[in-house]
Amino acid sequence: MSTSEQTIQNLQFYYRFHSAIYDLTRWTFLFGRKRIITKYLDDSSDNNSRILEVGCGTGINLHYLHQKYPRAELTGVDISEDMLRKARKKNRRFNKPAELMGTYYQGDLFPDKHFNLVLFSYSLSMMNPGWYESLQDAHQHISAGGEIAVVDFMRTDHPVFRKWMGINHVRMDDHLLPVLNKFFKPISCDVKKAYGGLWEYLIYVGEKA
């Protein structure tokens, strides 16, 4: 079994349990998920645009995106069928339901499809391996002038906390921002502290370079 296949199996097992408590618990530490959509993304964006969320989980971000862009063509992908089951329940309430797919995002998934916006919300830090390739793929599948939006863990100076997050499949060593700036031109880039500086998280919107 390859490292990537083992990673996928580990995450699927992890979310088999966490899917049941995800929406009840993640508000306590996944900061900025709603804010990046409601405050950082342009209100004047074309409502008929194509939007992809990589790692859509239970669909809460797709709900916010649907509220902001009710006519947009939404697509969500996730590796956990347990998480997608939750997302499908939310999706039934949309006037224009999103397309939901169970997969790890790969470059050959949408060979003839491009997006005006690709959102990663606390997913890149859990793609180990795969985060760099996912950003490459996002760059390839974003239309000219389109945008990427990322909210995610960034760094921590506390070794015990970093180890604990690693046990929960999260990498926190400031590896995302340099690569985002390699592929995209920053529109906004904010680094914020959580719990008095226990960790920092990133809110980033960039244009395809």
Secondary structure, 3 states (H helix, E strand, C coil): CCHHHHHHHHHHHHHHHHCCCHHHHHHHCCCCHHHHHHHHCCCCCCCCCEEEEECCCCCHHHHHHHHHCCCCEEEEEECCHHHHHHHHHHHCCCCCCCEEEECCCCCCCCCCCCEEEEEEECCHHHCCCCHHHHHHHHHHHEEEEEEEEEEEEEECCCHHHHHHHHHCCCCCECCHHHHHHHHEEEEEEEEEEEHHHCEEEEEEEEEEC
